[in-house]
Amino acid sequence: MAENNIVEREISRSWTVHPEQASPIHTVGMVLEPGQWARHDPFLFLAEDWFEEGTFDFHPHRGIETVTYVISGKLTHYDNKFGEGTLLPGDVQWMTAGRGVIHKEDAAKDSPVHSLQLWVNLPRDDKMTEPRYQNMRGQDMPLRQEEGVAIRVFSGSSAGVAAPTQNYVPVTMVEINVEPGYSVSQDLPGDYNGFLYVLDGSGTFGSNHVEGTKGTGLWLGSAEEDKPSAITIRAKERLRVLLYAGRPLHQPVVAYGPFVMNTKEQIREAFEDYQAGRFGK
């Protein structure tokens, strides 16, 4: 523990993502595998996708938030609550499905997309909230800058630089860029679970200096819940990494397809509501 009472986090485990061909026009790598609900709480899964137009059609969601980060390409979005839009590299779409949304995300014509999509669980009391859509242009998000370091804040904060993003579950999401030979410390509440995913470059992570390169996932070690914590990142090569961290819900998870609720009965109700048209047209 540091002298200023901040707990310096370790990396408790690391892994390499291995993409697989899902179809002739879609490749997917699971960064966070679904099903490990307690371990990854409040996150449900994170998928890295490479896809062309025609991969994804209209589908419903209930009980979750989807957070989509565009790495490359042009992503088109349409849903039956908020209309349509386009996301470019460095942009994020934060969609709260709540009680029910029917949407479609796909690559624009002649513009294959490389993206990351995270599913964030919603608390029991907010599962049936009204849907919400937050469109975050990377160029408009708050930026923390210091020598050799630039951190884009999509949710939460970094050294006092805070995003206006609205959350049902407190979540920090930052894109961290570090030049070779430089290091930076990202602050986090002590009770947050979290992980990093390396998009480009290489470096070492945490107080135990775990190495990571492109395609490496790194889970943060625990900290003391009532004290602030931090994770230190050191770049060997020019490094771009995403950090996601959030407060665990400690609630039961029952997931089936596009619906994530707390009980089997709620899953059955979600299918009945969708089939009856209560999600809207």
ZADO-1210 file (C-alpha; in nm, 4 decimals, padded with zeros to 6 digits):
<atoms>
<atom x="00.0000" y="00.0000" z="00.0000" code="MET" pos="1"/>
<atom x="00.1273" y="00.3448" z="-00.0896" code="ALA" pos="2"/>
<atom x="00.2040" y="00.6122" z="00.1649" code="GLU" pos="3"/>
<atom x="-00.0965" y="00.8195" z="00.0604" code="ASN" pos="4"/>
<atom x="-00.3274" y="00.5331" z="00.1613" code="ASN" pos="5"/>
<atom x="-00.4037" y="00.4335" z="-00.1985" code="ILE" pos="6"/>
<atom x="-00.4012" y="00.0587" z="-00.2551" code="VAL" pos="7"/>
<atom x="-00.1842" y="-00.0297" z="-00.5559" code="GLU" pos="8"/>
<atom x="-00.3587" y="-00.3095" z="-00.7375" code="ARG" pos="9"/>
<atom x="-00.1957" y="-00.6204" z="-00.8788" code="GLU" pos="10"/>
<atom x="-00.3025" y="-00.8124" z="-01.1862" code="ILE" pos="11"/>
<atom x="-00.4587" y="-01.1316" z="-01.0553" code="SER" pos="12"/>
<atom x="-00.4741" y="-01.3127" z="-01.3909" code="ARG" pos="13"/>
<atom x="-00.4052" y="-01.2518" z="-01.7582" code="SER" pos="14"/>
<atom x="-00.5122" y="-01.4301" z="-02.0745" code="TRP" pos="15"/>
<atom x="-00.4870" y="-01.4084" z="-02.4516" code="THR" pos="16"/>
<atom x="-00.7977" y="-01.3716" z="-02.6662" code="VAL" pos="17"/>
<atom x="-00.8214" y="-01.6195" z="-02.9556" code="HIS" pos="18"/>
<atom x="-01.0667" y="-01.5070" z="-03.2268" code="PRO" pos="19"/>
<atom x="-01.2765" y="-01.7692" z="-03.4043" code="GLU" pos="20"/>
<atom x="-01.4670" y="-01.7628" z="-03.7322" code="GLN" pos="21"/>
<atom x="-01.8394" y="-01.7449" z="-03.6558" code="ALA" pos="22"/>
<atom x="-01.9470" y="-01.7098" z="-04.0199" code="SER" pos="23"/>
<atom x="-01.7868" y="-01.6116" z="-04.3525" code="PRO" pos="24"/>
<atom x="-01.8426" y="-01.2438" z="-04.2616" code="ILE" pos="25"/>
<atom x="-01.8018" y="-01.2529" z="-03.8819" code="HIS" pos="26"/>
<atom x="-01.5074" y="-01.3320" z="-03.6540" code="THR" pos="27"/>
<atom x="-01.5430" y="-01.3101" z="-03.2763" code="VAL" pos="28"/>
<atom x="-01.3062" y="-01.3285" z="-02.9787" code="GLY" pos="29"/>
<atom x="-01.4508" y="-01.3537" z="-02.6285" code="MET" pos="30"/>
<atom x="-01.2545" y="-01.1227" z="-02.3994" code="VAL" pos="31"/>
<atom x="-01.4831" y="-01.1987" z="-02.1048" code="LEU" pos="32"/>
<atom x="-01.6628" y="-01.5304" z="-02.1396" code="GLU" pos="33"/>
<atom x="-02.0319" y="-01.5326" z="-02.0428" code="PRO" pos="34"/>
<atom x="-02.1484" y="-01.7428" z="-01.7498" code="GLY" pos="35"/>
<atom x="-01.8955" y="-01.6306" z="-01.4894" code="GLN" pos="36"/>
<atom x="-02.1451" y="-01.3908" z="-01.3373" code="TRP" pos="37"/>
<atom x="-02.0090" y="-01.3628" z="-00.9836" code="ALA" pos="38"/>
<atom x="-01.6465" y="-01.3457" z="-01.0936" code="ARG" pos="39"/>
<atom x="-01.7037" y="-01.0647" z="-01.3449" code="HIS" pos="40"/>
<atom x="-01.9855" y="-00.8785" z="-01.1635" code="ASP" pos="41"/>
<atom x="-02.1235" y="-00.6269" z="-01.2768" code="PRO" pos="42"/>
<atom x="-02.0016" y="-00.7229" z="-01.6256" code="PHE" pos="43"/>
<atom x="-02.1679" y="-01.0067" z="-01.8180" code="LEU" pos="44"/>
<atom x="-01.9322" y="-01.0511" z="-02.1126" code="PHE" pos="45"/>
<atom x="-01.7123" y="-00.8623" z="-02.3575" code="LEU" pos="46"/>
<atom x="-01.6876" y="-00.9660" z="-02.7233" code="ALA" pos="47"/>
<atom x="-01.4379" y="-00.8455" z="-02.9825" code="GLU" pos="48"/>
<atom x="-01.6007" y="-00.8594" z="-03.3256" code="ASP" pos="49"/>
<atom x="-01.4844" y="-00.8243" z="-03.6855" code="TRP" pos="50"/>
<atom x="-01.7832" y="-00.8173" z="-03.9201" code="PHE" pos="51"/>
<atom x="-01.9257" y="-00.7057" z="-04.2516" code="GLU" pos="52"/>
<atom x="-02.2671" y="-00.5718" z="-04.3488" code="GLU" pos="53"/>
<atom x="-02.5388" y="-00.8301" z="-04.2988" code="GLY" pos="54"/>
<atom x="-02.3966" y="-00.9930" z="-03.9866" code="THR" pos="55"/>
<atom x="-02.6487" y="-00.8691" z="-03.7308" code="PHE" pos="56"/>
<atom x="-03.0228" y="-00.8307" z="-03.7798" code="ASP" pos="57"/>
<atom x="-03.2913" y="-00.6839" z="-03.5519" code="PHE" pos="58"/>
<atom x="-03.3049" y="-00.8401" z="-03.2061" code="HIS" pos="59"/>
<atom x="-03.4436" y="-00.7516" z="-02.8598" code="PRO" pos="60"/>
<atom x="-03.2786" y="-00.6856" z="-02.5234" code="HIS" pos="61"/>
<atom x="-03.4023" y="-00.6489" z="-02.1675" code="ARG" pos="62"/>
<atom x="-03.2320" y="-00.6056" z="-01.8301" code="GLY" pos="63"/>
<atom x="-02.8875" y="-00.4922" z="-01.9507" code="ILE" pos="64"/>
<atom x="-02.6795" y="-00.2125" z="-02.0945" code="GLU" pos="65"/>
<atom x="-02.4675" y="-00.2635" z="-02.4069" code="THR" pos="66"/>
<atom x="-02.1492" y="-00.0571" z="-02.4437" code="VAL" pos="67"/>
<atom x="-02.0036" y="-00.0659" z="-02.7952" code="THR" pos="68"/>
<atom x="-01.6591" y="00.0777" z="-02.8746" code="TYR" pos="69"/>
<atom x="-01.5662" y="00.1114" z="-03.2423" code="VAL" pos="70"/>
<atom x="-01.2017" y="00.0303" z="-03.3181" code="ILE" pos="71"/>
<atom x="-01.2283" y="00.0669" z="-03.6963" code="SER" pos="72"/>
<atom x="-01.4918" y="00.0936" z="-03.9672" code="GLY" pos="73"/>
<atom x="-01.8343" y="00.2579" z="-03.9696" code="LYS" pos="74"/>
<atom x="-02.1059" y="00.1105" z="-03.7462" code="LEU" pos="75"/>
<atom x="-02.4696" y="00.1856" z="-03.8212" code="THR" pos="76"/>
<atom x="-02.7276" y="00.1652" z="-03.5440" code="HIS" pos="77"/>
<atom x="-03.1052" y="00.1579" z="-03.5413" code="TYR" pos="78"/>
<atom x="-03.3539" y="00.0867" z="-03.2612" code="ASP" pos="79"/>
<atom x="-03.7259" y="00.1244" z="-03.2128" code="ASN" pos="80"/>
<atom x="-03.6930" y="00.3849" z="-02.9372" code="LYS" pos="81"/>
<atom x="-03.4402" y="00.6425" z="-03.0550" code="PHE" pos="82"/>
<atom x="-03.4023" y="00.6082" z="-03.4311" code="GLY" pos="83"/>
<atom x="-03.0705" y="00.5641" z="-03.6062" code="GLU" pos="84"/>
<atom x="-02.7123" y="00.6844" z="-03.6085" code="GLY" pos="85"/>
<atom x="-02.3557" y="00.6096" z="-03.7144" code="THR" pos="86"/>
<atom x="-02.0494" y="00.5456" z="-03.5001" code="LEU" pos="87"/>
<atom x="-01.6929" y="00.6011" z="-03.6204" code="LEU" pos="88"/>
<atom x="-01.3557" y="00.4792" z="-03.4819" code="PRO" pos="89"/>
<atom x="-01.3091" y="00.5944" z="-03.1222" code="GLY" pos="90"/>
<atom x="-01.6827" y="00.6424" z="-03.0639" code="ASP" pos="91"/>
<atom x="-01.8911" y="00.4630" z="-02.8002" code="VAL" pos="92"/>
<atom x="-02.2600" y="00.3791" z="-02.7913" code="GLN" pos="93"/>
<atom x="-02.4037" y="00.3237" z="-02.4427" code="TRP" pos="94"/>
<atom x="-02.7493" y="00.1711" z="-02.4732" code="MET" pos="95"/>
<atom x="-02.9682" y="00.0987" z="-02.1734" code="THR" pos="96"/>
<atom x="-03.2149" y="-00.1680" z="-02.2826" code="ALA" pos="97"/>
<atom x="-03.4094" y="-00.1559" z="-01.9568" code="GLY" pos="98"/>
<atom x="-03.7623" y="-00.2871" z="-01.9993" code="ARG" pos="99"/>
<atom x="-03.7138" y="-00.3556" z="-02.3680" code="GLY" pos="100"/>
<atom x="-03.5482" y="-00.2416" z="-02.6897" code="VAL" pos="101"/>
<atom x="-03.5413" y="-00.3877" z="-03.0388" code="ILE" pos="102"/>
<atom x="-03.2263" y="-00.2808" z="-03.2205" code="HIS" pos="103"/>
<atom x="-02.9769" y="-00.3572" z="-03.4920" code="LYS" pos="104"/>
<atom x="-02.6068" y="-00.2777" z="-03.5145" code="GLU" pos="105"/>
<atom x="-02.4285" y="-00.3570" z="-03.8370" code="ASP" pos="106"/>
<atom x="-02.1369" y="-00.2548" z="-04.0539" code="ALA" pos="107"/>
<atom x="-02.2068" y="00.0137" z="-04.3111" code="ALA" pos="108"/>
<atom x="-02.1851" y="-00.0873" z="-04.6760" code="LYS" pos="109"/>
<atom x="-01.8235" y="-00.1478" z="-04.7833" code="ASP" pos="110"/>
<atom x="-01.6979" y="-00.0589" z="-04.4330" code="SER" pos="111"/>
<atom x="-01.6144" y="-00.3694" z="-04.2236" code="PRO" pos="112"/>
<atom x="-01.6226" y="-00.3015" z="-03.8504" code="VAL" pos="113"/>
<atom x="-01.3855" y="-00.4019" z="-03.5714" code="HIS" pos="114"/>
<atom x="-01.5503" y="-00.3367" z="-03.2349" code="SER" pos="115"/>
<atom x="-01.5799" y="-00.4320" z="-02.8717" code="LEU" pos="116"/>
<atom x="-01.9189" y="-00.4840" z="-02.7105" code="GLN" pos="117"/>
<atom x="-01.9562" y="-00.5074" z="-02.3338" code="LEU" pos="118"/>
<atom x="-02.2748" y="-00.6142" z="-02.1562" code="TRP" pos="119"/>
<atom x="-02.3258" y="-00.4467" z="-01.8194" code="VAL" pos="120"/>
<atom x="-02.5823" y="-00.5930" z="-01.5817" code="ASN" pos="121"/>
<atom x="-02.8583" y="-00.3680" z="-01.4502" code="LEU" pos="122"/>
<atom x="-02.9514" y="-00.3668" z="-01.0802" code="PRO" pos="123"/>
<atom x="-03.2679" y="-00.5488" z="-00.9778" code="ARG" pos="124"/>
<atom x="-03.4591" y="-00.2244" z="-00.9206" code="ASP" pos="125"/>
<atom x="-03.3588" y="-00.0864" z="-01.2634" code="ASP" pos="126"/>
<atom x="-03.4162" y="-00.3914" z="-01.4833" code="LYS" pos="127"/>
<atom x="-03.7446" y="-00.2461" z="-01.6095" code="MET" pos="128"/>
<atom x="-03.6343" y="00.1147" z="-01.6404" code="THR" pos="129"/>
<atom x="-03.7161" y="00.3153" z="-01.9501" code="GLU" pos="130"/>
<atom x="-03.4633" y="00.2581" z="-02.2304" code="PRO" pos="131"/>
<atom x="-03.1906" y="00.5179" z="-02.2802" code="ARG" pos="132"/>
<atom x="-02.9301" y="00.5826" z="-02.5475" code="TYR" pos="133"/>
<atom x="-02.6059" y="00.7761" z="-02.4963" code="GLN" pos="134"/>
<atom x="-02.3989" y="00.8494" z="-02.8060" code="ASN" pos="135"/>
<atom x="-02.0382" y="00.9353" z="-02.7177" code="MET" pos="136"/>
<atom x="-01.8164" y="01.0827" z="-02.9854" code="ARG" pos="137"/>
<atom x="-01.4565" y="01.0136" z="-02.8910" code="GLY" pos="138"/>
<atom x="-01.3475" y="01.3628" z="-02.9939" code="GLN" pos="139"/>
<atom x="-01.6017" y="01.5160" z="-02.7546" code="ASP" pos="140"/>
<atom x="-01.5210" y="01.3127" z="-02.4437" code="MET" pos="141"/>
<atom x="-01.3087" y="01.4575" z="-02.1585" code="PRO" pos="142"/>
<atom x="-00.9350" y="01.4047" z="-02.2010" code="LEU" pos="143"/>
<atom x="-00.6743" y="01.3704" z="-01.9263" code="ARG" pos="144"/>
<atom x="-00.3340" y="01.4678" z="-02.0609" code="GLN" pos="145"/>
<atom x="00.0152" y="01.4660" z="-01.9148" code="GLU" pos="146"/>
<atom x="00.3575" y="01.4061" z="-02.0581" code="GLU" pos="147"/>
<atom x="00.3516" y="01.0862" z="-02.2635" code="GLY" pos="148"/>
<atom x="-00.0062" y="01.0045" z="-02.1603" code="VAL" pos="149"/>
<atom x="-00.3561" y="01.0712" z="-02.2946" code="ALA" pos="150"/>
<atom x="-00.6638" y="00.9168" z="-02.1296" code="ILE" pos="151"/>
<atom x="-01.0071" y="00.9473" z="-02.2901" code="ARG" pos="152"/>
<atom x="-01.2796" y="00.9233" z="-02.0257" code="VAL" pos="153"/>
<atom x="-01.6011" y="00.7608" z="-02.1488" code="PHE" pos="154"/>
<atom x="-01.7496" y="00.6935" z="-01.8058" code="SER" pos="155"/>
<atom x="-01.6416" y="00.7668" z="-01.4497" code="GLY" pos="156"/>
<atom x="-01.3233" y="00.9685" z="-01.4033" code="SER" pos="157"/>
<atom x="-00.9452" y="00.9725" z="-01.4268" code="SER" pos="158"/>
<atom x="-00.7477" y="01.1920" z="-01.1835" code="ALA" pos="159"/>
<atom x="-01.0436" y="01.4269" z="-01.1492" code="GLY" pos="160"/>
<atom x="-01.1274" y="01.4408" z="-01.5207" code="VAL" pos="161"/>
<atom x="-01.4881" y="01.3183" z="-01.5267" code="ALA" pos="162"/>
<atom x="-01.7302" y="01.2158" z="-01.8009" code="ALA" pos="163"/>
<atom x="-02.0953" y="01.3271" z="-01.7936" code="PRO" pos="164"/>
<atom x="-02.2114" y="00.9721" z="-01.8707" code="THR" pos="165"/>
<atom x="-02.5164" y="00.8545" z="-01.6774" code="GLN" pos="166"/>
<atom x="-02.4853" y="00.5176" z="-01.5059" code="ASN" pos="167"/>
<atom x="-02.7207" y="00.2848" z="-01.3228" code="TYR" pos="168"/>
<atom x="-02.4176" y="00.0866" z="-01.2079" code="VAL" pos="169"/>
<atom x="-02.1111" y="00.3015" z="-01.1308" code="PRO" pos="170"/>
<atom x="-01.8663" y="00.2196" z="-01.4125" code="VAL" pos="171"/>
<atom x="-01.5297" y="00.3605" z="-01.5127" code="THR" pos="172"/>
<atom x="-01.4442" y="00.3215" z="-01.8803" code="MET" pos="173"/>
<atom x="-01.1281" y="00.4861" z="-02.0114" code="VAL" pos="174"/>
<atom x="-00.9108" y="00.4554" z="-02.3210" code="GLU" pos="175"/>
<atom x="-00.5483" y="00.4841" z="-02.2062" code="ILE" pos="176"/>
<atom x="-00.2721" y="00.5843" z="-02.4487" code="ASN" pos="177"/>
<atom x="00.0867" y="00.5769" z="-02.3220" code="VAL" pos="178"/>
<atom x="00.4065" y="00.6533" z="-02.5124" code="GLU" pos="179"/>
<atom x="00.7077" y="00.4187" z="-02.4817" code="PRO" pos="180"/>
<atom x="00.8952" y="00.4604" z="-02.1547" code="GLY" pos="181"/>
<atom x="00.6124" y="00.6448" z="-01.9783" code="TYR" pos="182"/>
<atom x="00.3756" y="00.5246" z="-01.7077" code="SER" pos="183"/>
<atom x="00.0438" y="00.6338" z="-01.5627" code="VAL" pos="184"/>
<atom x="-00.1751" y="00.5475" z="-01.2653" code="SER" pos="185"/>
<atom x="-00.5524" y="00.5140" z="-01.3048" code="GLN" pos="186"/>
<atom x="-00.7511" y="00.5684" z="-00.9867" code="ASP" pos="187"/>
<atom x="-01.0468" y="00.3454" z="-00.8942" code="LEU" pos="188"/>
<atom x="-01.2735" y="00.2980" z="-00.5924" code="PRO" pos="189"/>
<atom x="-01.1536" y="00.0083" z="-00.3824" code="GLY" pos="190"/>
<atom x="-01.4761" y="-00.1913" z="-00.4213" code="ASP" pos="191"/>
<atom x="-01.4701" y="-00.1977" z="-00.8032" code="TYR" pos="192"/>
<atom x="-01.4095" y="-00.5109" z="-01.0072" code="ASN" pos="193"/>
<atom x="-01.2288" y="-00.4435" z="-01.3318" code="GLY" pos="194"/>
<atom x="-01.0049" y="-00.5465" z="-01.6166" code="PHE" pos="195"/>
<atom x="-00.7915" y="-00.4122" z="-01.9014" code="LEU" pos="196"/>
<atom x="-00.7765" y="-00.5125" z="-02.2650" code="TYR" pos="197"/>
<atom x="-00.4729" y="-00.4265" z="-02.4778" code="VAL" pos="198"/>
<atom x="-00.5625" y="-00.2950" z="-02.8240" code="LEU" pos="199"/>
<atom x="-00.2123" y="-00.2045" z="-02.9421" code="ASP" pos="200"/>
<atom x="00.1469" y="-00.2078" z="-02.8193" code="GLY" pos="201"/>
<atom x="00.2930" y="-00.3652" z="-02.5087" code="SER" pos="202"/>
<atom x="00.3674" y="-00.2829" z="-02.1476" code="GLY" pos="203"/>
<atom x="00.3545" y="-00.3994" z="-01.7882" code="THR" pos="204"/>
<atom x="00.0562" y="-00.3720" z="-01.5601" code="PHE" pos="205"/>
<atom x="-00.0079" y="-00.3553" z="-01.1880" code="GLY" pos="206"/>
<atom x="00.2191" y="-00.3619" z="-00.8881" code="SER" pos="207"/>
<atom x="00.3347" y="-00.7107" z="-00.9898" code="ASN" pos="208"/>
<atom x="00.4426" y="-00.5904" z="-01.3389" code="HIS" pos="209"/>
<atom x="00.2486" y="-00.8420" z="-01.5464" code="VAL" pos="210"/>
<atom x="00.3323" y="-00.8156" z="-01.9167" code="GLU" pos="211"/>
<atom x="00.0629" y="-00.7590" z="-02.1751" code="GLY" pos="212"/>
<atom x="00.0576" y="-00.7191" z="-02.5539" code="THR" pos="213"/>
<atom x="-00.2107" y="-00.6742" z="-02.8177" code="LYS" pos="214"/>
<atom x="-00.4950" y="-00.9145" z="-02.7470" code="GLY" pos="215"/>
<atom x="-00.4140" y="-00.9595" z="-02.3775" code="THR" pos="216"/>
<atom x="-00.6823" y="-00.9348" z="-02.1109" code="GLY" pos="217"/>
<atom x="-00.5792" y="-00.8529" z="-01.7521" code="LEU" pos="218"/>
<atom x="-00.8060" y="-00.8853" z="-01.4491" code="TRP" pos="219"/>
<atom x="-00.7427" y="-00.6461" z="-01.1616" code="LEU" pos="220"/>
<atom x="-00.6609" y="-00.7839" z="-00.8191" code="GLY" pos="221"/>
<atom x="-00.8910" y="-00.6883" z="-00.5342" code="SER" pos="222"/>
<atom x="-00.8394" y="-00.3870" z="-00.3092" code="ALA" pos="223"/>
<atom x="-00.9740" y="-00.2741" z="00.0266" code="GLU" pos="224"/>
<atom x="-01.3364" y="-00.1745" z="-00.0280" code="GLU" pos="225"/>
<atom x="-01.3293" y="00.1345" z="00.1918" code="ASP" pos="226"/>
<atom x="-01.0065" y="00.2794" z="00.0487" code="LYS" pos="227"/>
<atom x="-00.9122" y="00.4291" z="-00.2883" code="PRO" pos="228"/>
<atom x="-00.7048" y="00.2187" z="-00.5225" code="SER" pos="229"/>
<atom x="-00.5027" y="00.2576" z="-00.8423" code="ALA" pos="230"/>
<atom x="-00.3606" y="00.0499" z="-01.1249" code="ILE" pos="231"/>
<atom x="-00.0259" y="00.1484" z="-01.2746" code="THR" pos="232"/>
<atom x="00.0459" y="00.0986" z="-01.6446" code="ILE" pos="233"/>
<atom x="00.3943" y="00.1205" z="-01.8013" code="ARG" pos="234"/>
<atom x="00.4469" y="00.1270" z="-02.1781" code="ALA" pos="235"/>
<atom x="00.7273" y="-00.0580" z="-02.3561" code="LYS" pos="236"/>
<atom x="00.5862" y="00.0138" z="-02.7024" code="GLU" pos="237"/>
<atom x="00.3234" y="00.2779" z="-02.7776" code="ARG" pos="238"/>
<atom x="00.0313" y="00.1414" z="-02.5813" code="LEU" pos="239"/>
<atom x="-00.3444" y="00.1689" z="-02.6263" code="ARG" pos="240"/>
<atom x="-00.5560" y="-00.0113" z="-02.3705" code="VAL" pos="241"/>
<atom x="-00.9145" y="00.0002" z="-02.2528" code="LEU" pos="242"/>
<atom x="-00.9972" y="-00.0218" z="-01.8837" code="LEU" pos="243"/>
<atom x="-01.3424" y="-00.1189" z="-01.7597" code="TYR" pos="244"/>
<atom x="-01.4232" y="-00.1259" z="-01.3881" code="ALA" pos="245"/>
<atom x="-01.7475" y="-00.1174" z="-01.1933" code="GLY" pos="246"/>
<atom x="-01.9189" y="-00.1763" z="-00.8619" code="ARG" pos="247"/>
<atom x="-02.0442" y="-00.5346" z="-00.8207" code="PRO" pos="248"/>
<atom x="-02.4185" y="-00.5853" z="-00.7725" code="LEU" pos="249"/>
<atom x="-02.4051" y="-00.9143" z="-00.5763" code="HIS" pos="250"/>
<atom x="-02.7436" y="-01.0162" z="-00.7207" code="GLN" pos="251"/>
<atom x="-02.8652" y="-01.3372" z="-00.8864" code="PRO" pos="252"/>
<atom x="-02.8261" y="-01.3569" z="-01.2650" code="VAL" pos="253"/>
<atom x="-03.0494" y="-01.5584" z="-01.4953" code="VAL" pos="254"/>
<atom x="-02.9616" y="-01.5116" z="-01.8622" code="ALA" pos="255"/>
<atom x="-03.1198" y="-01.6541" z="-02.1735" code="TYR" pos="256"/>
<atom x="-03.0342" y="-01.5194" z="-02.5167" code="GLY" pos="257"/>
<atom x="-03.0747" y="-01.1403" z="-02.5249" code="PRO" pos="258"/>
<atom x="-03.2435" y="-01.1161" z="-02.1835" code="PHE" pos="259"/>
<atom x="-03.0697" y="-01.0961" z="-01.8444" code="VAL" pos="260"/>
<atom x="-03.2893" y="-01.0899" z="-01.5348" code="MET" pos="261"/>
<atom x="-03.2868" y="-01.2179" z="-01.1746" code="ASN" pos="262"/>
<atom x="-03.5300" y="-01.5105" z="-01.2008" code="THR" pos="263"/>
<atom x="-03.6475" y="-01.7684" z="-01.4546" code="LYS" pos="264"/>
<atom x="-03.9986" y="-01.6283" z="-01.4260" code="GLU" pos="265"/>
<atom x="-03.8735" y="-01.2859" z="-01.5350" code="GLN" pos="266"/>
<atom x="-03.7050" y="-01.4440" z="-01.8381" code="ILE" pos="267"/>
<atom x="-04.0338" y="-01.6145" z="-01.9314" code="ARG" pos="268"/>
<atom x="-04.2146" y="-01.2796" z="-01.8958" code="GLU" pos="269"/>
<atom x="-03.9560" y="-01.1123" z="-02.1202" code="ALA" pos="270"/>
<atom x="-04.0206" y="-01.3633" z="-02.4008" code="PHE" pos="271"/>
<atom x="-04.3967" y="-01.3288" z="-02.3575" code="GLU" pos="272"/>
<atom x="-04.3769" y="-00.9489" z="-02.3671" code="ASP" pos="273"/>
<atom x="-04.1590" y="-00.9534" z="-02.6778" code="TYR" pos="274"/>
<atom x="-04.3813" y="-01.2014" z="-02.8606" code="GLN" pos="275"/>
<atom x="-04.6904" y="-00.9992" z="-02.7637" code="ALA" pos="276"/>
<atom x="-04.5393" y="-00.6817" z="-02.9113" code="GLY" pos="277"/>
<atom x="-04.4935" y="-00.5051" z="-02.5804" code="ARG" pos="278"/>
<atom x="-04.1352" y="-00.4098" z="-02.6778" code="PHE" pos="279"/>
<atom x="-04.2838" y="-00.2021" z="-02.9568" code="GLY" pos="280"/>
<atom x="-04.2602" y="-00.2441" z="-03.3311" code="LYS" pos="281"/>
</atoms>
